[in-house]
Amino acid sequence: MTAHPALFLARGVLVALLCLLTLLTGRGAAQQTGAQQTGAQQTGAPTLTPAQEQRAVAIQKNLRCPLCDTGESIADSRSDISVKMRESVREQVAAGRTDGDIYVFFAQRYGNFVLLDPPRTGKGLLLWGAPLLALALGGAVLWSFLRRAPRSAPVTGLPDEPFDPFLEQVRRDTRTGTDTRAPGGPTDGGPA
């Protein structure tokens, strides 16, 4: 059973029209997005010198994205709030604010959570100092335990060991280096 050739032609024309429509719709969306980005660049963040740009990027790497669960910096995040925070950092750098002022601005707005390197004061000092304090305390306990441990004398023999004359003879021979066994024994190559 074969299909009619006109049906194949109609399908081909329909597919071509759909492809053309998709292409035109995609191009229009791309042009619109490009126009939005160009407009954002014209009205958004100011132009920075290379030194200011480097400083802005360093600040952005020290600020955490408030919405990201992974704790990534706003420099690496693609969320909308991170984009706005990056623009704000650039604006503040262009305005001549210090790094500390910018960090304080974001900490007041989002809390110390937003700082990837939180200040070492108040509760933050406890969080930074607690592991060091625990390490020092553990070292002190270990040192005092080892210092109090009784020093034991070297073990020369077990006192509960029953007397064995053959074992005593072997011990004497190994200390003096002599062999009191009969010639022709298993160690001097004779018959066993």
Buried (B, 14 or more C-beta within 10 A) or exposed (E): EEEEEEEEEEEEEEEEEEEEEEEEEEEEEEEEEEEEEEEEEEEBBEEBEEEBBEBBBEBBEBBBBBEBEEEBBBBEBEBEBBBEBBBBBBBBBBEEBEBEEBBBBBBEEBEBEBBEEBBEEEEBEEEEEEEEEEEEEEEEEEEEEEEEEEEEEEEEEEEEEEEEEEEEEEEEEEEEEEEEEEEEEEEEEEEE
